[in-house]
Amino acid sequence: MKKLTRTFLLWIASGVGLAFAASTAEAHFPWLDKAADGKVVLFFGEDLTDRTYHLPESLQAFPLQHHQDGQVTDLNLVAVDTDAMVGLQSADQAAAGGLVYGEKVYGDFRGSTLVYYVQHFLGADPQAWSKLSAEGEGLQVSLAPADSGLAATVLWHGKPLSDVDVKLFCADGHEEASKTTNAKGMVAFTKGDLESGLNALMVGLTEPASETPKRAASMNYLTATFYWEAESAAGAAEKADGTKKVGSMKKKADPPIADSGVAVVASGLPEMPAELTSFGAAIAGRTLFLYGGHTGSAHSYSTAEQSNQLWSLNLDKPAAWEAVSTDERLQGLALVPAGANSLLRVGGFTALNAEGEEHRLQSQDEVKRYDAEKNEWTVLPSLPEPRSSTAAAVIGNEVYVVGGWQLSEGKPNWLKTAWKLDFAAAEPKWTAIAAPGFQRRAIAVAAHQGQIYVIGGMTNEDGPSTATNVYDPQSNTWSEGPSLVGDSMTGFGCAAYAVGGRLYVSTVSGNVQRLSADGKKWEIVAEYDPGRFFHAMLPDSGNSLLMIGGANMSVGKFTELDRVTVADSE
């Protein structure tokens, strides 16, 4: 199943397509829910799990109304800002039934007026929902029971809207189904599509400018939430096509292969000195180094929320982390070993804005080498173009840099190039390698058997990916490898490294996968909970890997280091 992410925000409405770019406000939507204390809450996030992003200024007053039995009541909303939720909540408990509805103009976006609509159907009775509507309002859905599950009718100013995509998401943010409305504006979701608990529908509509009547172009987006009570756990667990649903980030349909010899255990090492994601990590000699990274809350970027610290941990005598150096504030960088006692730092991006200001994110072309014995940085030739959300791997004395994009305070430029540099040369310089033939970021890059593997990530068109691509330095050619096991989110922000002659990947789906000996497939060899992404996985020895940092959408960031133990593979 797909996870709702920025790149999936592509909606087809009346033959007009609209794609949201990857900047902050563009990737988020308002959502409604009824909290455990009975109050209605409104938050602004990428999906139902993303509840700590601050409301844009234009949405900080978002009028909501309760509709029931022909009566309309304004809700009194108050701001809330906690570790678990940032947004608005009703001052009083919500009614047991009825419909909560609201609409708010976000403002001008690329010459059009951007308008958000929200709905929440109270209670859990589809028959009661069928009698609810916000009459005469803009974009909304009406819900009614159906033999197969639940019918949804999309209305635009009270009239059915045909040929519009309606996407269904579960509480974890996975896309469970996508249907297109018929001539009556209706779609039906089966009981297998729906998941017990909180569900959400999303609809998008673009309206062109009109002279008669005089009307500006508009982009309209609706999220409608409701709680579904499945008739039985078994019945709700199977879709119409017979496949099993995935109700969380962990893929249950593919258990680890028997006797894999791989396990994930606590490492016993000191916790990280800070909560970090999108940081650089490398082991040089017997020292683990961490550089930079994001320290703030999800989707909030500023100078103060980026680390400029280089940390080290002696793996032979792991008493405590040591702060050894500071330099530029970066995240989305690559860090690789460049000999027994040195590191190579490549690219990344810097947030030029202060906290609370509009994001100004700038990819960097800087490349530096760190000498651990001298505790000093040396400038190396810059990348041919600024690059962040990238990754790198080393074969011999050459570092290969692949993937990423170029941020320059505007629309990102997804990069099509890849480069190598001989850091041992007297006059090192960047040399282009064969163009990869793909554009991906948030990838894992690893060296294995003399080749460079590029795994997972996010594509510039289709969202998260499980693809594997392989570069052969001898022939300067690319080939396709096997896809990771799991839904598309499995590859997003994954981490990979080879140890014991085998290549391993750890994923946000909560599993470790190993490339088969013949290189033709990935196999799940261990599971862990909760899964991580935007983390690192590095070899501690010939038969273990360290899983470091990162985050999980449900529990936040990790400071614990886990160990992936590997039996002899060769």
Residue pairs with C-beta under 8 A, 6 or more apart in sequence:
1 174
1 175
1 176
1 245
1 246
1 487
1 489
2 8
2 174
2 175
2 463
2 464
2 487
2 488
2 489
3 47
3 172
3 173
3 174
3 175
3 464
3 487
3 488
3 489
3 492
4 46
4 47
4 169
4 173
4 174
4 175
4 202
5 27
5 46
5 458
5 463
5 464
5 489
5 492
6 20
6 21
6 22
6 26
6 27
6 46
7 22
7 458
7 459
7 460
7 461
7 462
7 463
7 464
8 175
8 463
9 19
9 20
9 26
9 27
9 204
10 17
10 18
10 19
10 20
11 17
11 18
11 165
11 203
11 204
11 205
11 206
11 221
12 164
12 165
13 163
13 164
13 165
13 204
13 205
13 206
14 163
14 164
14 205
14 206
15 163
16 206
16 208
18 204
18 206
18 219
20 26
20 27
21 411
21 412
22 412
23 359
23 411
24 299
24 301
24 358
24 359
25 56
25 106
26 109
27 46
27 299
28 44
28 45
28 46
28 50
28 53
28 299
29 44
29 45
29 46
29 116
29 202
29 221
29 223
30 42
30 43
30 44
30 59
30 62
30 104
30 116
30 118
30 223
31 42
31 43
31 44
31 45
31 48
31 118
31 200
31 223
31 225
32 40
32 41
32 42
32 64
32 100
32 102
32 118
32 119
32 120
32 223
32 225
33 40
33 41
33 43
33 48
33 120
33 198
33 225
34 40
34 41
34 94
34 120
34 122
34 227
35 41
35 85
35 89
37 93
38 93
38 94
39 89
39 90
39 91
39 92
39 93
39 94
40 64
40 75
40 89
40 90
40 94
40 100
40 120
41 80
41 85
41 87
41 88
41 89
41 90
42 62
42 64
42 77
42 87
42 88
42 89
42 102
42 118
43 50
43 51
43 52
43 53
43 55
43 85
43 86
43 87
43 88
44 53
44 54
44 55
44 56
44 59
44 87
45 51
45 52
45 53
45 299
46 173
46 299
47 169
47 173
47 200
48 169
48 170
48 171
48 172
48 173
48 198
48 200
48 225
49 171
49 172
49 173
49 553
49 554
50 173
50 298
50 299
50 553
51 84
51 85
51 86
51 87
52 83
52 84
52 85
52 86
52 297
52 298
53 86
53 297
53 298
53 299
53 300
54 81
54 86
54 300
54 356
55 62
55 86
55 87
55 88
56 106
58 104
58 105
58 106
58 107
59 104
59 106
59 116
60 79
60 88
62 77
62 88
62 102
62 104
62 118
63 74
63 102
63 103
63 104
64 74
64 75
64 77
64 90
64 100
64 101
64 102
64 118
65 72
65 73
65 74
65 75
65 100
65 101
65 102
65 134
66 72
66 73
66 75
66 94
66 95
66 98
66 99
66 100
67 98
67 99
67 100
67 101
67 132
67 133
67 134
68 95
68 97
68 98
68 99
68 132
69 98
75 90
75 91
75 100
76 90
76 91
76 92
77 88
77 89
77 90
77 91
78 88
78 89
78 90
78 91
79 87
79 88
80 86
80 87
80 88
80 89
94 100
94 122
95 122
96 122
96 123
97 122
97 123
97 125
97 128
98 122
98 123
98 132
99 119
99 120
99 121
99 122
99 129
99 132
99 133
99 134
100 118
100 119
100 120
100 122
101 117
101 118
101 119
101 134
101 137
101 140
102 117
102 118
103 115
103 116
103 117
103 118
103 137
103 138
103 139
104 115
104 116
105 113
105 114
105 115
106 114
106 115
106 116
107 113
107 114
108 114
109 219
111 217
112 206
112 216
112 217
112 218
112 219
113 216
113 217
113 218
113 219
114 218
114 219
114 221
115 138
115 139
115 218
115 219
115 220
115 221
116 221
116 222
116 223
117 137
117 138
117 139
117 140
117 220
117 221
117 222
117 223
118 222
118 223
118 224
119 134
119 140
119 141
119 222
119 223
119 224
119 225
120 224
120 225
120 226
121 129
121 132
121 143
121 224
121 225
121 226
121 227
123 129
123 227
124 226
124 227
124 228
124 229
126 143
126 144
126 145
126 150
127 144
127 145
129 142
129 143
129 144
129 226
130 142
130 143
130 144
130 145
132 142
132 143
133 140
133 142
133 155
134 140
135 158
136 157
136 158
137 157
137 158
138 156
138 157
138 220
139 154
139 155
139 156
139 203
139 205
139 220
139 221
139 222
140 154
140 155
140 222
140 224
141 152
141 153
141 154
141 155
141 166
141 201
141 203
141 222
141 224
142 152
142 153
142 155
143 150
143 151
143 152
143 224
143 226
144 150
144 151
144 153
145 151
146 188
148 188
148 189
148 190
148 191
148 240
149 188
149 189
149 190
149 191
149 192
149 193
149 194
150 188
150 189
150 194
150 228
151 186
151 187
151 188
151 189
152 166
152 186
152 187
152 188
152 189
152 201
152 224
153 160
153 181
153 184
153 185
153 186
154 160
154 161
154 164
154 166
154 181
154 185
154 186
154 187
154 203
155 161
155 185
156 205
159 185
160 181
160 183
160 184
160 185
160 186
161 181
161 185
161 205
162 181
162 182
162 183
162 184
162 185
163 180
163 181
164 180
164 181
164 185
164 203
164 204
164 205
165 178
165 179
165 180
165 203
165 204
166 178
166 179
166 180
166 181
166 187
166 201
166 202
166 203
167 175
167 177
167 178
167 201
167 202
167 203
168 175
168 176
168 177
168 178
168 179
168 189
168 193
168 194
168 199
168 200
168 201
169 175
169 176
169 199
169 200
169 201
169 202
170 176
170 195
170 197
170 198
170 199
170 200
170 247
171 195
171 197
171 198
171 199
172 247
172 248
172 249
172 553
172 554
173 553
174 246
174 247
174 487
174 489
176 189
176 193
176 194
176 195
176 199
176 245
177 189
177 190
177 193
179 187
179 188
179 189
180 187
181 187
190 239
190 240
191 230
191 231
191 235
191 236
192 235
192 236
192 237
192 238
192 239
192 240
192 245
193 239
193 240
194 228
194 230
194 236
195 228
195 230
195 236
195 245
195 247
196 228
196 229
196 230
196 233
196 236
197 227
197 228
198 225
198 226
198 227
199 225
199 226
199 227
199 228
200 223
200 224
200 225
201 222
201 223
201 224
201 225
202 221
202 222
202 223
202 224
203 221
203 222
203 224
204 219
204 220
204 221
204 222
205 219
205 220
205 221
206 217
206 218
206 219
206 220
207 215
207 217
207 218
207 219
207 220
208 217
209 215
209 216
209 217
230 236
236 245
237 244
237 245
237 247
238 244
238 245
239 245
244 252
244 253
246 252
246 253
246 487
249 489
249 508
249 509
249 510
249 530
249 531
249 552
249 553
249 554
250 509
250 510
250 511
250 527
250 529
250 531
251 485
251 486
251 487
251 490
251 509
251 510
251 511
251 524
254 485
254 486
254 511
254 524
255 524
255 527
256 262
256 511
256 524
256 525
256 526
256 527
257 523
257 524
257 525
260 514
260 523
260 525
260 526
260 567
261 525
261 566
261 567
261 568
261 569
262 504
262 512
262 514
262 525
262 526
262 564
262 565
262 566
262 567
263 526
263 564
263 565
264 512
264 526
264 527
264 528
264 547
264 562
264 563
264 564
264 565
265 562
265 563
265 565
266 560
266 562
266 563
267 540
267 546
267 560
267 561
267 562
267 563
268 563
269 313
269 315
269 318
269 546
269 561
270 313
270 318
270 319
270 320
270 321
271 559
271 560
271 561
272 290
272 311
272 321
272 548
272 549
272 558
272 559
272 560
272 561
273 311
273 321
273 323
274 293
274 295
274 307
274 309
274 311
274 559
275 295
275 549
275 556
275 557
275 558
275 559
276 290
276 293
276 294
276 295
276 307
276 549
276 557
277 293
277 294
277 331
277 534
277 535
277 549
277 550
277 551
277 557
278 293
278 294
278 331
278 332
278 389
278 534
279 290
279 291
279 292
279 293
279 294
279 307
279 331
279 333
279 335
279 536
279 549
280 289
280 290
280 291
280 292
280 293
280 330
280 333
280 334
280 335
280 345
280 348
281 288
281 289
281 290
281 291
281 335
281 536
281 538
281 548
281 549
282 288
282 289
282 335
282 336
282 337
282 343
282 538
283 289
283 315
283 337
283 538
283 539
283 540
284 337
284 338
284 339
284 340
284 341
284 342
284 343
284 372
285 340
285 341
285 372
286 314
286 315
286 316
287 312
287 313
287 314
287 315
287 372
288 312
288 313
288 315
288 538
288 546
288 548
289 310
289 311
289 312
289 335
289 343
289 370
289 372
290 310
290 311
290 312
290 536
290 548
290 549
291 307
291 309
291 310
291 311
291 327
291 330
291 333
291 335
291 343
291 345
292 306
292 307
292 308
292 309
292 328
292 329
292 330
292 331
292 333
292 348
293 306
293 307
293 331
293 549
294 301
294 305
294 306
294 307
294 331
294 534
295 305
295 306
295 307
296 302
296 304
296 305
296 306
296 355
297 305
298 551
298 553
300 355
301 351
301 353
301 359
301 361
302 351
302 353
302 354
302 355
302 356
302 357
302 359
303 329
303 350
303 351
303 352
303 353
303 354
304 354
304 355
305 351
305 355
306 329
306 330
306 331
306 350
306 351
307 329
307 330
307 331
308 326
308 327
308 328
308 329
308 330
309 323
309 325
309 326
310 323
310 324
310 325
310 326
310 327
310 370
311 321
311 322
311 323
311 324
312 321
312 322
312 324
312 372
313 320
313 321
313 322
315 540
324 372
324 375
325 370
325 375
325 377
327 345
327 368
327 377
328 348
328 350
328 364
328 366
329 350
329 351
330 345
330 348
330 349
330 350
330 364
331 348
331 349
331 388
332 347
332 348
332 349
332 363
332 388
332 389
332 390
332 404
333 345
333 346
333 347
333 348
333 364
333 388
333 390
334 345
334 346
334 347
334 348
334 390
334 391
334 392
334 401
334 445
335 343
335 344
335 345
335 346
336 343
336 344
336 346
336 392
336 393
336 394
336 399
337 343
337 344
337 394
338 344
338 369
338 394
338 399
338 423
339 424
341 371
341 372
341 373
342 369
342 370
342 371
342 372
343 369
343 370
343 372
344 367
344 368
344 369
344 370
344 380
344 392
344 394
344 399
344 423
345 366
345 367
345 368
345 369
345 370
346 367
346 383
346 387
346 390
346 392
346 399
346 401
347 363
347 364
347 365
347 366
347 367
347 383
347 386
347 387
347 388
347 390
347 401
347 404
348 363
348 364
348 388
348 390
349 361
349 362
349 363
349 364
349 388
349 389
349 407
350 361
350 362
350 364
351 359
351 360
351 361
351 362
352 360
352 361
352 362
352 409
353 359
353 360
360 409
361 407
361 409
362 386
362 407
362 408
362 409
363 386
363 387
363 388
363 404
363 405
363 406
363 407
363 408
364 386
364 387
364 388
365 382
365 383
365 384
365 385
365 386
365 387
366 379
366 382
366 383
367 379
367 380
367 381
367 382
367 383
367 421
368 377
368 378
368 379
368 380
369 377
369 378
369 380
369 423
370 376
370 377
370 378
371 377
371 378
380 421
380 423
380 428
381 421
381 428
381 429
381 430
383 401
383 419
383 430
384 417
384 419
384 430
384 432
385 406
385 415
385 417
386 406
386 407
386 408
387 401
387 404
387 405
387 406
387 415
388 404
388 405
388 406
388 407
388 441
389 403
389 404
389 405
389 441
389 442
390 401
390 402
390 403
390 404
390 441
390 443
391 401
391 402
391 403
391 404
391 443
391 444
391 445
391 454
392 399
392 400
392 401
392 402
392 445
393 399
393 400
393 445
393 446
393 447
393 452
393 453
394 400
394 447
395 447
395 450
395 452
395 473
397 422
397 423
397 424
397 425
398 420
398 421
398 422
398 423
398 473
399 420
399 421
399 423
400 418
400 419
400 420
400 433
400 445
400 447
400 452
400 471
400 473
401 418
401 419
401 420
401 421
402 418
402 436
402 443
402 445
402 452
402 454
402 471
403 415
403 418
403 436
403 440
403 441
403 443
403 445
403 454
403 457
404 415
404 441
405 412
405 413
405 414
405 415
405 439
405 441
405 460
406 412
406 413
406 415
414 439
414 441
414 460
415 439
416 435
416 436
416 439
417 432
417 435
417 436
418 432
418 433
418 434
418 435
418 436
418 471
419 430
419 431
419 432
419 433
420 430
420 431
420 433
420 473
421 428
421 429
421 430
421 431
422 428
433 471
433 473
433 476
434 471
434 476
434 477
434 478
436 454
436 469
436 471
436 478
437 469
437 478
438 454
438 459
438 467
438 469
439 459
439 460
440 454
440 456
440 457
440 458
440 459
440 460
440 465
440 467
441 457
441 458
442 456
442 457
442 458
442 492
442 493
442 534
443 454
443 455
443 456
443 457
443 491
443 494
444 453
444 454
444 455
444 456
444 457
444 494
444 495
444 496
444 505
445 452
445 453
445 454
445 455
445 496
446 452
446 453
446 455
446 496
446 497
446 498
446 503
447 453
447 498
448 498
448 503
448 515
449 498
449 501
450 472
450 473
450 474
451 470
451 471
451 472
451 473
452 470
452 471
452 473
453 468
453 469
453 470
453 471
453 481
453 496
453 503
453 515
454 468
454 469
454 470
454 471
455 467
455 468
455 484
455 491
455 494
455 496
455 505
456 464
456 465
456 466
456 467
456 468
456 484
456 490
456 491
456 492
456 493
456 494
456 505
456 507
457 464
457 465
457 467
457 491
457 492
457 493
457 494
458 464
458 465
458 492
459 465
462 488
463 488
464 488
464 489
464 490
464 491
464 492
465 488
465 491
465 492
466 483
466 484
466 485
466 486
466 487
466 488
466 490
466 491
467 480
467 481
467 483
467 491
468 480
468 481
468 482
468 483
468 484
468 522
469 478
469 479
469 480
469 481
470 478
470 479
470 480
470 481
471 477
471 478
472 478
472 479
481 515
481 519
482 515
482 516
482 519
482 520
482 521
482 522
483 522
484 490
484 491
484 494
484 505
484 507
484 513
484 522
485 511
485 513
485 522
485 523
485 524
486 507
486 509
486 511
487 509
489 508
489 509
490 507
490 508
490 509
490 511
491 507
492 508
492 533
493 508
493 533
493 534
493 535
493 550
494 505
494 506
494 507
494 508
494 533
495 505
495 506
495 532
495 535
495 536
495 537
495 547
495 550
496 503
496 504
496 505
496 506
496 537
497 503
497 504
497 537
497 538
497 539
497 545
498 504
498 539
499 539
499 541
499 542
499 543
499 544
499 545
499 566
500 542
500 543
500 566
500 568
500 569
500 570
501 569
501 570
502 514
502 515
502 517
502 566
502 569
502 570
503 514
503 515
504 512
504 513
504 514
504 515
504 525
504 537
504 545
504 564
504 566
505 512
505 513
505 514
505 522
505 537
506 512
506 513
506 528
506 532
506 535
506 537
506 547
506 564
507 513
507 531
507 533
508 531
508 532
508 533
508 552
508 553
509 531
510 527
510 528
510 529
510 530
510 531
511 524
511 526
511 527
511 528
511 531
512 524
512 525
512 526
512 527
512 528
512 564
513 522
513 523
513 524
513 525
514 522
514 523
514 525
515 521
515 522
515 523
516 522
516 523
526 564
528 547
528 562
530 552
530 554
530 555
531 552
532 547
532 549
532 550
532 551
532 552
532 558
533 550
533 551
533 552
534 549
534 550
534 551
535 547
535 548
535 549
535 550
535 551
535 558
536 546
536 547
536 548
536 549
536 550
537 545
537 546
537 547
537 548
537 564
538 545
538 546
538 548
539 545
539 546
540 546
540 563
543 565
543 566
543 567
543 568
544 563
544 564
544 565
544 566
545 563
545 564
545 566
546 561
546 562
546 563
546 564
547 561
547 562
547 563
547 564
548 561
549 557
549 558
549 559
550 557
550 558
551 557
551 558
552 558
